[in-house]
Amino acid sequence: MLILLAFIIVFHITSAALLFISTIDNAWWVGDVFTTDVWRVCVTNNSTCMAIGDHFSEYQSIQAVQATMVLSTIFCCVAFLVFILQLFRLKQGERFVLTSVIQLLSCLCVMIAASIYTDRHEELHKSTAYFIDVSQGRYGYSFVLAWIAFAFTLISGVMYLVLRKRK
C-alpha cells in the first residue's frame, strides 16, 4: 500500500510539473529563428521578446488558453493539497472523490487550452502584429507537454476516484 501511495504522489507531482512547464516555458510554437508561447514571442538570434497583447487579432483566443492553463495548474496543486488532507482525515474505506473531481477539473482545463490552441493556431500565427513571420513553424515541446499533462491528470483523476483509503 505504501508503494502505491508513493507512486500516486509521484504521478501527481509529475502532472503538476508538466503543467507548470507547459504553462510557463516559451515553446508552444517554434521556428528556426523564433519561439512563441501563450505569453510572448521571442527571436532566438538576438533574444528580443515581445509580449502578446490586445493588439493581436486573436488575443481573445490566447487569453482563453492562458486562463485555462493557469486554472489547470491551480486545480492540480489544489487537488494535491486536498489529497494530502484527505489522506489523514478520511475514514478507512472511503474514496478520494473530492480530490478526483478537482483533478478532473484540471484535466478539463488543460484539454480546453490545448484544444483551443490546436484549433486556432493558423489564425494565431498569421497575425500582422508580430514583428517577424511566425506562420512557418511547428508545435513545440510545451504544447506536447500540455497534451501529456492532459493524459496524466485524466489518469490520476480516475485513480483517485477508484482509490480507497486502506490500512
Residue pairs with C-beta under 8 A, 6 or more apart in sequence:
1 166
1 167
5 87
8 156
8 159
8 160
8 163
11 152
11 155
11 156
11 159
12 76
12 79
12 80
12 83
12 103
12 156
13 80
14 152
15 76
15 106
15 149
15 152
15 153
15 156
16 73
16 76
16 77
16 80
18 145
18 146
18 148
18 149
18 152
19 69
19 72
19 73
19 76
19 106
19 110
19 146
19 149
19 153
20 73
21 142
21 145
22 28
22 69
22 110
22 142
22 143
22 145
22 146
22 149
23 38
23 69
23 70
23 72
23 73
23 146
25 37
25 141
25 142
26 35
26 36
26 37
26 39
26 40
26 42
26 49
26 142
27 35
27 37
27 140
27 141
27 142
27 143
28 36
28 37
28 38
28 117
28 139
28 140
28 142
28 143
28 146
29 35
29 36
29 37
29 121
29 124
29 125
29 134
29 137
29 138
29 139
29 140
29 143
30 36
30 137
30 138
30 139
30 140
31 134
31 136
31 137
31 138
33 43
33 44
33 45
33 132
34 41
34 42
34 43
34 44
34 132
34 134
34 137
35 41
35 42
35 44
35 140
36 42
36 52
36 125
36 134
36 137
37 140
37 142
38 52
38 62
38 65
38 66
38 69
38 117
39 51
39 52
39 66
40 49
40 50
40 51
40 52
41 49
41 50
41 52
41 130
41 131
41 132
41 134
42 48
42 49
42 50
43 49
43 131
43 132
48 131
50 130
50 131
52 59
52 62
53 59
55 129
56 62
56 124
56 127
56 129
57 123
57 127
57 128
57 129
58 120
58 123
58 124
58 127
61 116
61 117
61 120
61 123
61 124
62 124
64 112
64 113
64 116
65 113
65 116
65 117
68 109
68 110
68 112
68 113
68 116
69 109
69 110
69 113
69 146
71 106
71 109
72 106
72 107
72 108
72 109
72 110
72 113
72 149
72 153
73 106
75 102
75 103
75 105
75 106
75 109
76 103
76 106
76 153
78 102
79 99
79 102
79 103
79 106
79 157
79 160
82 98
82 99
82 102
83 96
83 99
83 160
86 96
86 98
86 99
86 165
87 165
90 96
90 165
91 165
92 165
92 166
92 167
93 164
93 165
93 166
94 164
94 165
95 160
95 161
95 162
95 163
95 164
95 165
96 160
96 161
96 163
96 165
97 160
97 161
99 160
100 157
100 158
100 160
100 161
101 157
103 153
103 156
103 157
103 160
104 153
104 154
104 157
104 158
106 153
106 157
107 150
107 153
107 154
107 157
110 146
110 149
110 150
110 153
111 150
113 146
114 143
114 146
114 147
114 150
117 124
117 143
117 146
121 139
125 134
125 135
125 137
126 135
